[in-house]
Amino acid sequence: MLNHATNHTQNRYPTFEKTSRMKKTLLLTFILFVIFSCQNGPTQSEFDKLKADLENCSNENAELKNTPENRLLTAQKLENEGKIEQAEKEYRELANKFPKSEQGILAQKFVEKREKEIEKIKKEEERKKQLGFKALKEQNKIEQGDVTLTFSKIQLGKRWYFDRYDDRYFYRDAERGNKHLTATLKIKSKSNEPKLPPIYVYKLENGNLKFISTVSYAFYRWKDYGSYLGNYADYGNDFAHSPTINFSPGVSLSDEDTKNYPIFLMVKKDNCVIRESARFDNPPVSYTTATCDADRIMDVDKASSDYYTIKIFNKQKI
């Protein structure tokens, strides 16, 4: 927000209180005159003169309320309230009417800054329009809410590895006609009990992204088999004790989709994935996306504003 500065021209303007008193005096005089005239028969010229004086006083009072100082305060108030278009109008009028005043110079700076911002937005919108989904930028490291996600080893394959312990691991092979999309994911949290953002997969079809599936969160490693079984806690997989946890997210996708369409691995800007504990499950803790809601179809504006693009497969098909 532009800072208010005192203008040495303020002494050139009568105070509002003085003008207000003048207006009240004229108004009272006018009312008394009308009453008196009704009884004694006024001349038209006397009536017109007093009426004109009252109108001039009203106009002068309105004009004095629009001094550079007050115009600037009005514009700043609108800017603080987030009413940028209305604030811009006030700044423009101030800059045009008092271009050499200190307030007018400040207003002109706001106008110029606003024009640059609008031009930048227009250029970005034009770039998106020309490039479409090619304009989405892949990012392997993102910050969402109070967590930072770093992706690596993102790939399509037949086998998904997770829940490692000692020199062993669990895995899941994709069914015929399918592949697993897998990755290594490191999540760093500022909170002891964070909610995580959901990870989704979309395909580009007929000019829009269409939802395919939700990626499942799985832990990368456990301290040992006993902690995996839940016999005792693994603090390495608990944000209350460790600021960083490694995951092995994965999801099954059909060969038809992965061969014929551009595939987008996306993270929604919504921390809705929650941690659940179940004493007799293996493993005893997990992260569920049941409380999350994926957009079923998106245009490029929705995808760029509400999601991070992590990886695009088959870019040549865009």
C-alpha positions in Angstrom: 0.0 0.0 0.0 1.3 3.5 -0.8 2.3 5.4 2.4 0.5 8.6 3.2 2.6 11.8 3.1 1.8 15.2 4.5 1.4 17.9 1.8 2.4 21.5 2.7 -0.4 22.7 0.5 -3.0 21.8 3.1 -3.0 25.4 4.5 -4.4 26.6 1.2 -7.7 24.8 1.9 -10.3 26.0 4.5 -11.0 23.4 7.2 -14.1 21.2 6.9 -15.4 22.5 10.2 -15.4 26.2 9.0 -17.0 25.3 5.7 -19.6 23.2 7.5 -20.5 26.1 9.8 -20.8 28.4 6.8 -23.2 25.9 5.2 -25.3 25.6 8.3 -25.5 29.3 8.7 -26.6 29.8 5.1 -29.1 27.0 5.4 -30.6 28.5 8.5 -30.7 31.9 6.9 -32.4 30.5 3.9 -35.0 28.7 6.0 -35.7 31.9 8.1 -35.8 33.9 4.9 -38.4 31.6 3.4 -40.5 31.7 6.5 -40.2 35.5 6.7 -40.9 35.9 3.0 -44.0 33.8 3.2 -45.4 36.3 5.6 -44.0 39.5 4.1 -43.8 38.7 0.4 -40.1 38.4 -0.8 -38.8 39.7 -4.0 -37.7 37.1 -6.5 -34.2 38.5 -6.8 -33.6 38.2 -3.0 -34.9 34.6 -3.1 -32.7 33.7 -6.1 -29.6 35.3 -4.6 -29.9 33.5 -1.3 -30.6 30.2 -3.0 -27.6 30.7 -5.3 -25.4 31.4 -2.2 -26.5 28.2 -0.6 -25.8 26.1 -3.7 -22.4 27.7 -4.1 -21.6 26.9 -0.4 -22.7 23.3 -0.9 -20.5 22.9 -4.0 -17.6 24.5 -2.3 -18.0 22.1 0.7 -18.2 19.1 -1.6 -15.0 20.2 -3.5 -13.1 20.8 -0.2 -13.8 17.2 0.8 -11.9 16.2 -2.3 -8.6 17.7 -1.3 -5.5 15.7 -2.3 -5.1 14.5 1.3 -8.7 13.2 1.5 -8.6 11.7 -1.9 -5.5 9.8 -1.0 -7.0 8.5 2.3 -10.1 7.3 0.3 -7.9 5.5 -2.2 -5.8 3.9 0.5 -8.8 2.7 2.4 -10.2 1.0 -0.7 -6.9 -0.6 -1.4 -6.7 -2.0 2.1 -10.1 -3.4 1.8 -9.1 -5.3 -1.4 -11.3 -3.1 -3.7 -8.5 -2.7 -6.2 -10.5 -1.5 -9.1 -12.3 1.2 -7.1 -9.0 2.2 -5.5 -7.4 2.4 -9.0 -10.2 4.8 -10.1 -9.6 7.0 -7.0 -5.8 7.0 -7.6 -6.2 7.9 -11.3 -8.5 10.9 -10.5 -6.1 12.1 -7.8 -3.2 11.8 -10.2 -5.1 13.7 -13.0 -6.5 16.4 -10.8 -3.4 17.1 -8.6 -0.5 15.8 -10.7 2.2 18.0 -9.0 1.1 17.4 -5.4 2.9 14.9 -3.2 -0.3 12.8 -3.1 -0.7 13.0 -6.8 2.8 11.7 -7.4 2.1 8.8 -5.0 -1.1 8.1 -6.8 0.7 8.1 -10.2 3.1 5.5 -8.9 0.2 3.2 -7.9 -1.4 3.7 -11.3 1.9 2.8 -13.1 2.4 -0.3 -10.9 -1.1 -1.4 -11.5 -0.8 -1.0 -15.3 2.4 -3.2 -15.2 0.6 -5.8 -13.1 -2.4 -5.9 -15.6 0.0 -6.1 -18.5 1.8 -9.0 -16.9 -1.5 -10.8 -16.3 -2.6 -10.3 -19.9 0.7 -11.6 -21.2 0.4 -14.7 -19.0 -3.2 -15.3 -20.1 -2.2 -15.0 -23.7 0.7 -17.4 -23.2 -1.7 -20.0 -21.6 -4.1 -19.5 -24.4 -1.5 -20.1 -27.0 0.2 -23.0 -25.3 -2.7 -24.6 -23.5 -1.6 -27.4 -21.2 2.0 -27.0 -22.5 2.1 -24.0 -20.3 1.8 -26.0 -17.1 5.2 -26.1 -15.4 6.5 -29.4 -13.9 7.8 -29.1 -10.3 9.4 -31.8 -8.3 9.5 -29.7 -5.1 6.4 -27.8 -3.9 5.3 -26.2 -0.6 1.6 -26.6 0.3 0.3 -25.4 3.6 2.7 -26.4 6.3 4.4 -29.2 4.4 7.0 -29.4 1.6 6.9 -32.3 -0.8 10.0 -33.4 -2.9 9.4 -36.0 -5.6 12.0 -38.2 -7.2 12.2 -41.4 -9.3 8.8 -40.8 -10.8 8.2 -43.7 -13.3 5.8 -46.1 -14.9 6.5 -49.8 -14.3 5.0 -53.2 -13.5 6.0 -53.3 -9.8 5.4 -50.9 -6.9 7.7 -51.2 -3.8 6.8 -49.9 -0.4 6.9 -50.7 3.4 10.6 -51.7 3.4 12.2 -53.0 6.6 15.7 -54.5 7.2 16.6 -56.0 3.8 13.0 -56.9 2.9 10.1 -55.0 1.3 6.5 -55.4 0.2 5.5 -55.0 -3.5 2.5 -55.1 -5.7 2.6 -56.1 -9.3 0.2 -54.5 -11.8 -2.5 -56.6 -13.4 -2.4 -57.4 -17.1 -3.0 -54.4 -19.2 -1.9 -52.0 -16.4 1.2 -50.3 -15.1 2.0 -48.7 -11.8 2.9 -45.0 -11.5 5.4 -44.8 -8.6 7.7 -42.3 -7.0 9.9 -41.6 -4.0 8.4 -38.8 -1.9 10.1 -36.9 0.9 7.7 -34.8 3.0 9.0 -32.2 5.5 6.5 -30.7 7.9 6.4 -27.6 10.1 3.6 -29.2 12.2 3.6 -32.2 14.5 0.4 -33.5 13.0 0.0 -32.1 9.4 -2.6 -32.9 6.9 -1.1 -33.8 3.5 -2.3 -32.7 0.0 -3.8 -35.4 -2.2 -2.0 -36.7 -5.3 -4.1 -37.3 -8.4 -3.6 -38.6 -12.0 -5.3 -37.0 -15.0 -5.3 -37.6 -18.7 -5.6 -34.9 -21.4 -8.6 -35.7 -23.6 -10.7 -33.5 -25.9 -9.0 -30.3 -24.6 -9.6 -31.0 -20.8 -7.9 -32.9 -18.0 -10.0 -35.8 -17.0 -9.6 -37.6 -13.6 -8.2 -41.1 -13.7 -7.2 -42.1 -10.2 -6.0 -41.1 -6.7 -2.4 -42.0 -5.8 -2.1 -43.9 -2.5 0.3 -42.9 0.2 2.5 -45.7 1.5 5.5 -45.5 3.8 9.0 -46.0 2.2 10.6 -47.8 5.2 10.0 -49.0 8.8 12.5 -49.4 11.5 12.0 -53.2 11.5 9.4 -55.8 11.1 8.1 -55.3 14.7 7.3 -51.6 14.1 5.6 -52.5 10.8 3.4 -54.9 12.7 2.6 -52.2 15.3 4.3 -54.0 18.2 5.9 -50.6 19.0 6.1 -47.1 17.5 8.3 -46.1 14.7 9.2 -42.5 15.4 10.8 -42.2 12.0 7.3 -42.4 10.5 5.7 -39.9 12.9 5.8 -36.2 12.3 5.4 -35.6 16.0 8.9 -37.0 16.4 10.5 -36.5 13.0 10.3 -33.4 10.8 10.8 -35.5 7.6 9.1 -38.7 6.5 9.8 -40.7 3.3 6.9 -42.2 1.3 6.5 -44.5 -1.7 3.3 -43.3 -3.4 1.8 -45.4 -6.1 -1.3 -46.0 -8.3 -2.3 -48.5 -11.1 -3.1 -47.0 -14.5 -4.3 -48.8 -17.7 -1.9 -49.3 -20.6 -4.6 -47.7 -22.9 -4.3 -44.4 -21.0 -0.6 -44.4 -20.5 0.0 -45.2 -24.2 -2.6 -43.0 -25.9 -2.9 -39.9 -23.7 -0.7 -37.2 -22.0 -0.7 -38.2 -18.4 -0.5 -35.6 -15.6 0.6 -36.3 -12.1 -0.9 -33.5 -10.0 -1.0 -32.4 -6.4 -4.1 -30.4 -5.3 -3.6 -27.3 -3.2 -5.7 -28.6 -0.4 -4.4 -30.2 2.8 -7.1 -32.8 3.3 -5.2 -36.2 3.6 -5.3 -37.3 7.3 -3.4 -39.8 9.4 -5.2 -42.8 10.7 -4.2 -45.3 13.3 -5.6 -48.9 13.5 -3.8 -51.1 16.1 -4.4 -54.4 14.4 -3.7 -53.2 10.8 -0.4 -53.8 9.1 1.1 -51.2 9.1 -0.7 -49.7 12.1 -0.8 -46.2 10.7 -1.7 -44.9 7.2 -2.8 -41.7 5.4 -6.3 -41.7 3.9 -7.7 -39.5 1.1 -11.3 -40.3 2.0 -12.0 -36.7 3.1 -10.6 -35.3 -0.2 -12.5 -34.4 -3.4 -10.8 -34.5 -6.8 -12.0 -32.3 -9.7 -13.3 -34.7 -12.3 -12.6 -32.4 -15.2 -10.5 -29.3 -15.5 -9.5 -26.7 -18.0 -6.0 -25.2 -18.1 -7.0 -22.2 -15.8 -8.4 -24.5 -13.1 -5.4 -26.8 -13.4 -2.9 -24.0 -13.0 -4.7 -22.2 -10.2 -5.7 -25.1 -8.0 -3.0 -27.7 -8.7 0.7 -28.3 -8.9 1.9 -30.2 -11.9 4.5 -32.7 -10.8 5.1 -34.8 -14.0 3.8 -35.0 -17.5 4.1 -38.3 -19.4 3.7 -38.3 -23.3 4.3 -34.6 -23.6 4.6 -35.0 -27.4 0.9 -35.8 -27.5 -0.2 -32.5 -26.1 
